[in-house]
Amino acid sequence: MESSTTATADGAGSGGRARAVNALWNLKRLCDARAAAGMPMIHFKMLLADPEYREDILQRAESLGDSEVRVQVAQIRAMKLQGALARESAAPAASRPPPVEPHVQAIPAQNRGSHASPIIITAVALAAILGLAYYLLPMGQRAAAGPKTVQAPQQILENTTWEAGNTYVLSGPTFVEKGARLTIQPGVQVRGQPGSALFVTRGSTIHARGTAAEPVVFSSNKPVGRRAPGDWGGVVLLGDAPTNRRSNRIEGLAEADARGEYGGANATSSCGVLDYVRIEFAGYEISKDNELNGLTLGGCGSGTIVRNVQVHRGLDDGIEVFGGTVDLKRVLVSGAGDDAFDWDRGWQGRAQYVLLLLYPNMGDNGFEGDNYKVDNDAQPRSAPTFYNVTMLAAPDSTRVHRGMTLRRGSGGRFHNVIISGFNGEAVDLRDAGVGALSGSGELDFAGVLLHEIGPDGRTPFADEAGDADDDGGFDESAFLLAEGRAAVVRSVGLLPGALTRGASDLVPSAVDLPLTAVTPPQDEFWDEGARFIGAIPPGGSGTWVEGWTAFPEN
């Protein structure tokens, strides 16, 4: 702690106080310019008013080993600031106003002295007035004053806005609850510490709407180069749309925590909006074999908007949908640790433009679809509808990758799909009852291209004779190939390496194909002009994934 010795003539009086203010402001300016060296952002008002905070900053500044900063610290210590700033220090901590960072310019040496004091005092007073005006501005206008790092609360109980330009740090599970709405403006960075996640509980909503130029980014709080899958939890949206279970609690929360409940009877309800959003390095492991996903949607209704969303390098599934009727459009999953896109509990939504990239030696399935493991015929049955899907995997991966594993009574309709590079099966239909689903139209495929599938690149379906029969004798090859729902092709128009090179290399060239694309339905959700196979139109100069996505390794 600094000495409480009475200030000398150099530190007392209005001129001494003004010089102290000026010296501290110069220290802040020097340290803010060296933030990369580990200095925190300095709150100038606290630097003036709080001796303990000031001493901590001085010690941190000295430890930088920067000669210019050390000279400034020495000058400040020589001023014996306790007396010069007595009026600031006397204010109780609880009554201090919020930090204000006035702009105080250095005064040339020839202007210092008794004649300079009124000028400096006037400048400080004006700065204080401007600082107060800043805190009276509406929140949206405040963001223009400069970016801030903000510790996010662990409960959001009223409508809240996270402002453009700021970074919000999640230190643990953060719950949006009691009907509150969390608005996240374009360009906001959300950083998760270990054990953290964002839960939007049933009855509450999120409105995270970025732009292609300024996406909302959820990522690890670790520095670039040290980030890894599972650094934090992920994003969980819970709603009151139908599921095929009477009661549901989301994975990752204690069974007794009612905030994890989802499902209901409102098929058109909304969990909110995710638009131009990236979620990176998520999937924190709560316990053995119990990880959160990058994006989890539990019982979200058709009023929910999920579009232009990337989930990258998650420890568990990229996207998992538990029941509900939520629709998704233009979604990308890259480098998932388990399944890229998973569903369960009676999901009956729609999805168009789905791009799944399974990285070498990690991950499992492109799609893994379930209805309900205890009752495969539980209603409503999982039966999502997909148009325009591309799944890419690495043929030489040491992990076995399957394009689709559909089991436990899940139906679904899969149209205009590319499955390329999977060293396991293209499509594995499991469990008894598959034949009935395919005969009723609840399970259907059309316009499916299979490229370089199987251990040898030429075996899209495994031999399931004898003990390997896991679907009551259903023949996937006959169902898909012999009846023209799918075709094996030599090329899908993609260059080698497109899997990991980034968005610009994911545009396929035009090639002759044995199948014709299926025209999407006439509906306001579907893009009826997408009369091509795959998630990205061939031969184009750009894609919907360019500009807002990213593919960092760590």
C-alpha positions as CSV (number, residue, x, y, z in Angstrom):
1,M,0.0,0.0,0.0
2,E,1.2,3.5,-0.7
3,S,2.3,5.7,2.2
4,S,-0.2,8.0,4.0
5,T,2.4,10.6,4.6
6,T,1.1,14.1,4.3
7,A,1.6,15.4,0.7
8,T,4.5,17.6,0.0
9,A,4.2,20.9,-1.9
10,D,4.6,18.9,-5.1
11,G,1.5,16.9,-4.3
12,A,-0.7,19.3,-2.4
13,G,-3.1,21.9,-3.6
14,S,-5.2,22.2,-6.8
15,G,-2.1,22.3,-9.0
16,G,-0.6,19.2,-7.4
17,R,-3.9,17.4,-7.8
18,A,-4.1,18.4,-11.4
19,R,-0.6,17.1,-12.0
20,A,-1.5,13.8,-10.3
21,V,-4.6,13.4,-12.5
22,N,-2.5,14.1,-15.6
23,A,0.2,11.6,-14.5
24,L,-2.4,8.9,-13.8
25,W,-4.1,9.5,-17.2
26,N,-0.7,9.2,-18.9
27,L,-0.2,5.9,-17.1
28,K,-3.6,4.6,-18.3
29,R,-2.8,5.6,-21.9
30,L,0.6,3.8,-21.8
31,C,-0.8,0.7,-20.2
32,D,-3.9,0.5,-22.5
33,A,-1.5,0.5,-25.4
34,R,0.3,-2.5,-23.9
35,A,-2.8,-4.6,-23.2
36,A,-1.3,-7.5,-25.2
37,A,1.4,-7.7,-22.6
38,G,-1.1,-8.7,-19.9
39,M,-2.3,-5.3,-18.6
40,P,-6.0,-5.2,-17.8
41,M,-8.2,-2.4,-19.0
42,I,-7.7,0.5,-16.5
43,H,-10.8,2.1,-15.1
44,F,-9.7,5.7,-14.7
45,K,-12.2,6.8,-12.1
46,M,-11.2,3.9,-9.8
47,L,-7.5,4.7,-10.5
48,L,-8.2,8.2,-9.0
49,A,-10.5,7.1,-6.2
50,D,-9.4,3.7,-4.9
51,P,-5.9,3.5,-3.3
52,E,-5.9,-0.4,-3.3
53,Y,-6.9,-0.5,-7.0
54,R,-4.3,2.1,-7.8
55,E,-1.5,0.2,-6.0
56,D,-2.5,-3.0,-7.8
57,I,-2.2,-1.2,-11.2
58,L,1.1,0.4,-10.3
59,Q,2.5,-3.0,-9.3
60,R,1.3,-4.6,-12.5
61,A,2.7,-1.7,-14.5
62,E,6.1,-2.1,-12.9
63,S,6.1,-5.8,-13.6
64,L,5.8,-5.2,-17.4
65,G,9.5,-4.3,-17.6
66,D,8.8,-1.5,-20.0
67,S,11.1,1.5,-19.4
68,E,8.6,4.2,-20.4
69,V,6.0,2.7,-18.1
70,R,8.4,2.3,-15.2
71,V,9.5,6.0,-15.5
72,Q,5.8,7.0,-15.4
73,V,5.2,4.8,-12.3
74,A,8.2,6.3,-10.5
75,Q,6.9,9.9,-11.2
76,I,3.6,8.9,-9.7
77,R,5.0,7.4,-6.6
78,A,7.2,10.5,-6.1
79,M,4.0,12.6,-6.0
80,K,2.7,10.9,-2.8
81,L,-0.8,10.8,-4.2
82,Q,-2.7,10.0,-1.0
83,G,-2.8,13.7,-0.1
84,A,-3.2,15.1,-3.6
85,L,-6.2,12.8,-4.3
86,A,-7.7,13.0,-0.8
87,R,-11.1,14.2,-1.9
88,E,-11.4,11.2,-4.2
89,S,-10.2,8.6,-1.7
90,A,-12.5,9.9,1.1
91,A,-15.6,8.7,-0.8
92,P,-16.9,5.3,0.5
93,A,-16.5,2.5,-2.1
94,A,-20.2,1.8,-2.1
95,S,-21.1,5.3,-3.1
96,R,-18.5,5.9,-5.8
97,P,-19.8,6.6,-9.2
98,P,-19.2,4.1,-12.1
99,P,-15.8,4.4,-13.8
100,V,-15.4,7.4,-16.2
101,E,-12.5,7.7,-18.6
102,P,-12.1,11.4,-19.5
103,H,-9.7,12.5,-22.1
104,V,-7.1,14.6,-20.4
105,Q,-4.2,15.8,-22.6
106,A,-0.7,16.3,-21.2
107,I,0.1,19.9,-20.5
108,P,3.4,21.2,-22.0
109,A,6.1,22.0,-19.4
110,Q,6.2,25.7,-20.3
111,N,2.5,26.1,-19.4
112,R,2.7,24.5,-16.0
113,G,2.6,26.5,-12.7
114,S,0.2,28.8,-11.0
115,H,-1.3,30.2,-14.2
116,A,-2.0,26.7,-15.6
117,S,-4.0,25.5,-12.6
118,P,-7.4,27.1,-13.6
119,I,-7.1,25.7,-17.1
120,I,-6.4,22.2,-15.9
121,I,-9.1,22.3,-13.3
122,T,-11.6,23.5,-16.0
123,A,-10.4,20.6,-18.3
124,V,-10.9,18.0,-15.5
125,A,-14.3,19.4,-14.7
126,L,-15.3,19.3,-18.3
127,A,-14.1,15.7,-18.6
128,A,-16.1,14.7,-15.6
129,I,-19.2,16.3,-17.1
130,L,-18.6,14.4,-20.4
131,G,-18.1,11.2,-18.4
132,L,-21.4,11.7,-16.6
133,A,-23.1,12.4,-19.9
134,Y,-21.7,9.1,-21.3
135,Y,-23.4,7.1,-18.5
136,L,-26.7,8.9,-19.1
137,L,-26.7,7.8,-22.8
138,P,-29.0,4.9,-23.9
139,M,-27.2,1.6,-23.8
140,G,-27.1,1.3,-27.6
141,Q,-25.3,4.6,-28.0
142,R,-22.8,3.8,-25.3
143,A,-21.2,1.0,-27.3
144,A,-19.8,3.6,-29.8
145,A,-17.6,4.9,-27.0
146,G,-15.4,1.8,-27.1
147,P,-15.4,-1.9,-26.6
148,K,-15.5,-3.4,-23.1
149,T,-15.1,-6.8,-21.5
150,V,-18.1,-7.6,-19.3
151,Q,-18.5,-10.4,-16.9
152,A,-21.9,-12.0,-17.7
153,P,-24.3,-12.7,-14.8
154,Q,-25.3,-16.3,-14.1
155,Q,-29.0,-15.3,-14.0
156,I,-30.7,-13.1,-16.5
157,L,-34.2,-12.4,-15.1
158,E,-35.2,-9.4,-17.2
159,N,-34.9,-8.2,-20.8
160,T,-31.2,-7.6,-21.4
161,T,-29.0,-6.4,-24.3
162,W,-25.4,-7.4,-24.9
163,E,-24.1,-4.5,-26.9
164,A,-22.2,-4.4,-30.2
165,G,-18.4,-4.3,-29.9
166,N,-18.3,-5.8,-26.4
167,T,-17.0,-9.1,-25.2
168,Y,-19.1,-11.0,-22.6
169,V,-17.4,-13.7,-20.5
170,L,-19.4,-16.6,-19.1
171,S,-17.8,-17.9,-15.9
172,G,-20.3,-20.6,-15.2
173,P,-23.8,-21.8,-16.4
174,T,-25.7,-18.6,-17.4
175,F,-29.5,-19.0,-17.4
176,V,-32.0,-16.7,-19.2
177,E,-35.2,-17.4,-17.3
178,K,-38.5,-16.1,-15.9
179,G,-39.6,-15.1,-19.4
180,A,-36.6,-12.8,-20.0
181,R,-35.3,-12.0,-23.5
182,L,-31.5,-11.8,-24.1
183,T,-30.7,-9.6,-27.2
184,I,-27.2,-10.0,-28.6
185,Q,-26.2,-7.4,-31.1
186,P,-24.1,-7.9,-34.2
187,G,-20.4,-8.3,-33.6
188,V,-20.7,-9.3,-30.0
189,Q,-18.1,-11.8,-28.7
190,V,-19.1,-14.3,-26.0
191,R,-16.3,-16.2,-24.3
192,G,-16.9,-19.2,-22.2
193,Q,-14.7,-20.3,-19.3
194,P,-14.5,-24.0,-18.3
195,G,-17.8,-25.2,-17.0
196,S,-19.8,-22.4,-18.5
197,A,-22.7,-22.5,-20.9
198,L,-25.6,-20.4,-22.0
199,F,-29.1,-21.9,-21.2
200,V,-32.2,-20.1,-22.5
201,T,-34.9,-21.8,-20.4
202,R,-38.5,-22.6,-21.4
203,G,-40.6,-19.5,-21.7
204,S,-37.5,-17.2,-22.3
205,T,-36.0,-16.3,-25.6
206,I,-32.7,-15.2,-27.2
207,H,-32.3,-12.8,-30.1
208,A,-28.8,-13.2,-31.4
209,R,-28.9,-11.7,-34.9
210,G,-25.5,-10.9,-36.4
211,T,-24.7,-10.1,-40.0
212,A,-22.4,-11.6,-42.6
213,A,-19.9,-8.9,-41.8
214,E,-20.4,-9.0,-38.0
215,P,-21.5,-12.4,-36.8
216,V,-22.2,-13.1,-33.1
217,V,-19.4,-15.4,-32.0
218,F,-19.5,-17.8,-29.0
219,S,-16.0,-19.2,-28.3
220,S,-13.5,-20.4,-25.7
221,N,-12.1,-17.8,-23.3
222,K,-8.6,-19.2,-23.8
223,P,-6.2,-17.3,-26.1
224,V,-6.0,-18.2,-29.7
225,G,-3.5,-21.1,-30.1
226,R,-4.6,-22.7,-26.8
227,R,-8.3,-23.3,-27.5
228,A,-9.6,-26.9,-27.8
229,P,-12.9,-28.7,-28.1
230,G,-14.7,-28.9,-24.7
231,D,-13.2,-25.6,-23.4
232,W,-16.8,-24.5,-22.4
233,G,-20.3,-25.8,-22.6
234,G,-22.2,-24.4,-25.6
235,V,-25.6,-22.9,-26.3
236,V,-28.9,-24.5,-25.2
237,L,-32.4,-23.3,-26.2
238,L,-35.4,-24.9,-24.4
239,G,-39.0,-24.5,-25.5
240,D,-42.5,-25.8,-25.1
241,A,-43.1,-27.6,-28.4
242,P,-44.2,-31.2,-28.5
243,T,-41.9,-34.2,-27.8
244,N,-42.8,-37.9,-27.6
245,R,-42.1,-38.0,-23.8
246,R,-44.3,-36.7,-21.1
247,S,-41.5,-35.0,-19.3
248,N,-38.0,-34.0,-20.5
249,R,-34.9,-32.6,-18.9
250,I,-31.9,-31.6,-21.0
251,E,-28.6,-33.3,-20.7
252,G,-25.9,-31.5,-18.8
253,L,-28.0,-30.2,-15.8
254,A,-28.9,-31.9,-12.6
255,E,-32.1,-34.0,-12.7
256,A,-33.5,-31.9,-9.9
257,D,-32.9,-28.6,-11.7
258,A,-36.3,-27.5,-13.1
259,R,-34.6,-25.0,-15.5
260,G,-33.6,-28.0,-17.6
261,E,-37.2,-28.9,-18.5
262,Y,-38.5,-28.6,-22.0
263,G,-41.4,-29.7,-24.2
264,G,-45.2,-28.9,-24.2
265,A,-48.1,-28.5,-26.6
266,N,-47.2,-25.3,-28.5
267,A,-45.9,-26.4,-31.9
268,T,-45.6,-22.9,-33.2
269,S,-43.8,-21.4,-30.2
270,S,-40.4,-19.7,-30.4
271,C,-37.1,-20.1,-28.5
272,G,-35.9,-17.0,-30.3
273,V,-33.5,-16.2,-33.1
274,L,-30.0,-17.4,-34.0
275,D,-28.8,-15.7,-37.3
276,Y,-25.2,-15.3,-38.4
277,V,-23.9,-17.0,-35.3
278,R,-20.7,-19.1,-34.8
279,I,-20.2,-21.5,-31.9
280,E,-16.7,-22.8,-31.4
281,F,-14.7,-25.1,-29.1
282,A,-17.8,-26.1,-27.0
283,G,-19.0,-29.4,-25.5
284,Y,-17.7,-29.2,-21.9
285,E,-17.7,-32.7,-20.3
286,I,-20.0,-32.5,-17.3
287,S,-19.3,-36.1,-16.3
288,K,-18.1,-39.3,-18.0
289,D,-19.9,-39.7,-21.3
290,N,-22.0,-36.6,-20.5
291,E,-21.0,-33.6,-22.6
292,L,-23.0,-30.6,-23.8
293,N,-23.3,-30.1,-27.5
294,G,-22.3,-27.1,-29.5
295,L,-25.9,-26.1,-30.1
296,T,-28.8,-28.0,-28.3
297,L,-32.4,-27.3,-29.3
298,G,-34.9,-28.9,-26.8
299,G,-38.6,-28.6,-27.6
300,C,-38.2,-25.5,-29.8
301,G,-41.2,-24.6,-31.9
302,S,-41.5,-23.6,-35.6
303,G,-41.5,-19.9,-34.5
304,T,-37.8,-20.3,-33.7
305,I,-35.4,-19.0,-36.3
306,V,-32.1,-20.9,-36.7
307,R,-30.2,-19.9,-39.9
308,N,-26.7,-19.0,-40.9
309,V,-25.2,-20.9,-37.9
310,Q,-21.8,-22.6,-37.7
311,V,-20.8,-25.0,-35.0
312,H,-17.0,-25.7,-35.1
313,R,-14.7,-28.1,-33.2
314,G,-17.2,-29.2,-30.6
315,L,-16.3,-32.1,-28.2
316,D,-19.6,-33.9,-28.6
317,D,-22.3,-33.4,-31.2
318,G,-22.3,-30.3,-33.3
319,I,-26.1,-29.8,-33.3
320,E,-28.6,-31.9,-31.4
321,V,-32.4,-31.5,-31.6
322,F,-34.6,-33.0,-28.9
323,G,-38.2,-33.0,-30.2
324,G,-40.1,-29.9,-31.3
325,T,-40.8,-28.5,-34.7
326,V,-37.9,-26.1,-35.1
327,D,-36.6,-25.4,-38.7
328,L,-33.0,-24.8,-39.6
329,K,-31.6,-23.2,-42.8
330,R,-28.0,-22.7,-43.9
331,V,-26.2,-24.5,-41.1
332,L,-22.6,-25.7,-41.1
333,V,-21.0,-28.2,-38.7
334,S,-17.2,-28.6,-38.9
335,G,-15.0,-30.9,-36.9
336,A,-17.5,-32.3,-34.4
337,G,-16.1,-34.8,-31.9
338,D,-19.1,-37.1,-32.2
339,D,-22.1,-36.8,-34.6
340,A,-22.3,-33.7,-36.7
341,F,-26.2,-33.5,-36.5
342,D,-28.2,-35.6,-34.1
343,W,-31.9,-35.8,-33.3
344,D,-34.2,-37.6,-30.9
345,R,-37.6,-37.4,-29.0
346,G,-39.8,-36.8,-32.0
347,W,-38.3,-33.9,-33.9
348,Q,-40.5,-33.0,-36.9
349,G,-38.9,-29.9,-38.3
350,R,-37.3,-29.0,-41.6
351,A,-33.8,-28.2,-42.7
352,Q,-32.4,-26.8,-46.0
353,Y,-28.7,-26.1,-46.9
354,V,-26.9,-28.3,-44.4
355,L,-23.2,-28.7,-44.7
356,L,-21.4,-31.2,-42.5
357,L,-17.6,-31.6,-42.5
358,L,-16.2,-34.6,-40.6
359,Y,-12.5,-34.0,-39.9
360,P,-10.0,-36.8,-40.1
361,N,-9.7,-39.1,-37.1
362,M,-12.6,-37.4,-35.1
363,G,-16.3,-37.7,-35.1
364,D,-18.8,-40.5,-35.9
365,N,-21.9,-39.9,-38.1
366,G,-23.0,-37.2,-40.3
367,F,-26.6,-37.7,-39.2
368,E,-27.6,-39.8,-36.3
369,G,-31.4,-40.0,-36.0
370,D,-33.5,-41.5,-33.2
371,N,-37.1,-41.5,-32.2
372,Y,-37.1,-42.8,-28.7
373,K,-35.0,-45.7,-27.5
374,V,-37.5,-47.0,-24.9
375,D,-40.4,-47.0,-27.3
376,N,-39.4,-46.9,-31.0
377,D,-43.0,-46.1,-32.1
378,A,-43.5,-43.2,-29.6
379,Q,-45.5,-40.4,-31.1
380,P,-44.9,-37.8,-32.5
381,R,-42.3,-39.8,-34.4
382,S,-39.0,-38.2,-35.4
383,A,-39.5,-37.4,-39.1
384,P,-37.5,-34.3,-40.2
385,T,-37.4,-33.3,-43.8
386,F,-34.1,-32.3,-45.4
387,Y,-33.3,-30.7,-48.7
388,N,-29.8,-29.8,-50.1
389,V,-27.3,-31.5,-47.8
390,T,-23.6,-32.1,-48.3
391,M,-21.6,-34.4,-46.0
392,L,-17.9,-34.6,-46.5
393,A,-15.5,-36.9,-44.6
394,A,-11.8,-38.1,-45.1
395,P,-11.5,-41.5,-46.7
396,D,-8.2,-42.2,-44.9
397,S,-9.5,-41.4,-41.4
398,T,-8.6,-43.8,-38.7
399,R,-12.1,-43.3,-37.2
400,V,-15.0,-45.0,-38.9
401,H,-17.4,-42.4,-40.4
402,R,-20.9,-43.2,-41.5
403,G,-23.0,-40.8,-43.5
404,M,-26.3,-41.5,-41.8
405,T,-27.3,-43.8,-38.9
406,L,-31.1,-43.9,-38.6
407,R,-32.4,-46.0,-35.7
408,R,-34.8,-46.5,-32.8
409,G,-37.9,-45.8,-35.0
410,S,-36.7,-42.5,-36.6
411,G,-38.3,-41.6,-39.9
412,G,-37.2,-38.8,-42.2
413,R,-37.1,-37.5,-45.7
414,F,-33.8,-36.8,-47.3
415,H,-33.6,-35.1,-50.7
416,N,-30.8,-33.7,-52.8
417,V,-28.0,-35.1,-50.7
418,I,-24.3,-35.6,-51.3
419,I,-22.4,-38.2,-49.2
420,S,-18.7,-38.2,-50.0
421,G,-15.5,-39.7,-48.5
422,F,-17.0,-41.8,-45.7
423,N,-15.1,-45.0,-44.9
424,G,-18.1,-46.6,-43.3
425,E,-21.6,-47.1,-44.7
426,A,-23.3,-44.3,-46.6
427,V,-26.6,-45.1,-44.9
428,D,-27.2,-47.6,-42.1
429,L,-30.8,-48.2,-41.2
430,R,-31.2,-50.1,-37.9
431,D,-33.7,-51.8,-35.8
432,A,-36.9,-53.7,-36.7
433,G,-39.7,-51.7,-38.3
434,V,-37.5,-50.0,-40.9
435,G,-39.4,-51.8,-43.7
436,A,-42.8,-50.5,-42.4
437,L,-41.5,-46.9,-42.3
438,S,-40.1,-47.1,-45.8
439,G,-43.4,-48.6,-47.1
440,S,-45.5,-45.9,-45.4
441,G,-43.4,-43.0,-46.8
442,E,-42.2,-41.9,-43.3
443,L,-38.7,-42.8,-44.4
444,D,-37.7,-41.7,-47.9
445,F,-34.8,-40.7,-50.0
446,A,-34.5,-39.0,-53.4
447,G,-31.6,-37.4,-55.3
448,V,-28.8,-38.9,-53.1
449,L,-25.3,-39.1,-54.5
450,L,-22.8,-41.5,-53.0
451,H,-19.1,-40.9,-53.7
452,E,-16.0,-42.7,-52.4
453,I,-17.8,-44.7,-49.7
454,G,-16.6,-47.7,-47.7
455,P,-13.1,-49.0,-46.7
456,D,-12.2,-49.4,-50.3
457,G,-14.1,-46.3,-51.6
458,R,-16.4,-48.6,-53.6
459,T,-18.6,-50.2,-50.9
460,P,-21.4,-47.9,-49.8
461,F,-23.3,-50.5,-47.9
462,A,-22.0,-53.2,-45.5
463,D,-22.8,-56.9,-45.6
464,E,-25.4,-57.4,-42.9
465,A,-25.9,-61.2,-43.2
466,G,-26.2,-63.4,-40.2
467,D,-25.2,-61.9,-36.9
468,A,-24.5,-58.5,-38.6
469,D,-28.2,-58.1,-39.4
470,D,-29.4,-55.2,-37.2
471,D,-32.5,-54.2,-39.2
472,G,-34.7,-57.3,-39.6
473,G,-33.3,-58.2,-43.0
474,F,-33.9,-54.8,-44.6
475,D,-31.7,-54.3,-47.7
476,E,-30.5,-50.7,-47.8
477,S,-28.7,-51.2,-51.1
478,A,-31.9,-52.5,-52.8
479,F,-34.0,-49.7,-51.3
480,L,-31.7,-46.9,-52.3
481,L,-29.8,-48.0,-55.4
482,A,-32.0,-50.5,-57.1
483,E,-35.1,-48.2,-56.9
484,G,-33.2,-45.1,-58.1
485,R,-33.3,-43.1,-54.9
486,A,-29.5,-42.9,-54.8
487,A,-26.6,-43.4,-57.2
488,V,-22.9,-44.1,-56.9
489,V,-20.9,-41.5,-58.8
490,R,-17.2,-41.0,-59.6
491,S,-17.2,-37.3,-58.9
492,V,-19.3,-34.7,-57.1
493,G,-17.2,-31.9,-58.5
494,L,-15.2,-31.1,-55.4
495,L,-11.4,-30.7,-55.4
496,P,-9.3,-33.0,-53.1
497,G,-8.8,-31.2,-49.8
498,A,-12.0,-29.3,-49.9
499,L,-13.0,-30.8,-46.5
500,T,-10.4,-28.7,-44.6
501,R,-9.4,-25.8,-46.8
502,G,-12.3,-23.5,-45.9
503,A,-15.4,-22.0,-47.4
504,S,-14.0,-20.8,-50.7
505,D,-13.1,-24.4,-51.8
506,L,-16.5,-25.8,-51.1
507,V,-18.1,-24.8,-54.4
508,P,-18.4,-27.9,-56.6
509,S,-17.8,-27.7,-60.3
510,A,-20.6,-28.7,-62.6
511,V,-20.4,-32.4,-63.5
512,D,-22.8,-34.8,-65.3
513,L,-24.9,-36.7,-62.8
514,P,-27.1,-39.7,-63.2
515,L,-29.9,-38.3,-60.9
516,T,-32.0,-35.2,-61.2
517,A,-32.5,-32.9,-58.2
518,V,-35.9,-32.9,-56.6
519,T,-37.7,-29.5,-56.6
520,P,-38.3,-28.4,-53.0
521,P,-42.0,-27.9,-51.9
522,Q,-43.8,-24.6,-52.4
523,D,-43.7,-23.0,-49.0
524,E,-42.3,-19.8,-47.6
525,F,-39.6,-21.8,-45.7
526,W,-38.2,-23.6,-48.7
527,D,-36.0,-22.1,-51.4
528,E,-37.8,-23.5,-54.4
529,G,-35.0,-22.4,-56.7
530,A,-32.6,-24.9,-55.1
531,R,-32.9,-27.4,-58.0
532,F,-29.5,-28.9,-57.4
533,I,-28.0,-31.7,-55.3
534,G,-25.9,-30.7,-52.3
535,A,-25.8,-27.7,-49.9
536,I,-23.9,-25.4,-52.3
537,P,-24.9,-24.8,-56.0
538,P,-22.2,-26.0,-58.5
539,G,-20.2,-23.6,-60.6
540,G,-21.0,-20.5,-58.5
541,S,-18.6,-17.7,-57.6
542,G,-19.5,-17.5,-54.0
543,T,-21.3,-19.5,-51.3
544,W,-23.6,-18.8,-48.3
545,V,-20.8,-19.9,-46.0
546,E,-18.3,-17.2,-47.0
547,G,-17.6,-14.1,-45.0
548,W,-19.0,-15.1,-41.6
549,T,-17.6,-18.6,-41.0
550,A,-14.2,-19.5,-39.7
551,F,-12.2,-22.8,-39.4
552,P,-9.6,-22.2,-36.7
553,E,-7.6,-25.3,-35.4
554,N,-7.2,-23.9,-31.9
